[in-house]
Amino acid sequence: MPSPFVWFDNIGATRDETTDFLSKTFGWSANDIGPMTFLTDEGELPFAATCDSMDGVSGWVPYIEVEDLEPAVANAVTNGAKIIAKNLIGPAGTATFMQDPGGAPLALWKRGEMTKP
């Protein structure tokens, strides 16, 4: 089974400084597309992004791909998740941000029709 984590956002109040830090420290390339800056390693496809701040979220946020977003979110809430932001539409699909019962952020994500393999 492939990794359940399909993407990572680094969300914070100092996006430019964070992007600069990651680029200088790890050699990752940055491509600012407006609402986020894609991060790549040696010409590969982007694997993460730095993003502007979001209420209730700070730091790295892993994305977990799901087949059907609404039932997956309902299941997470039933099991103790707290919703931070629901049904945010991005360039590759729709995500709901939440915190697990321990307070760690994560996003459940459904791939958009245009990005299906």
Summary of the structure (lengths in Angstrom):
residues: 117
radius of gyration: 14.4
end to end distance: 16.2
largest distance: 41.6
contacts: 310
relative contact order: 0.19
helix: 21%
strand: 44%
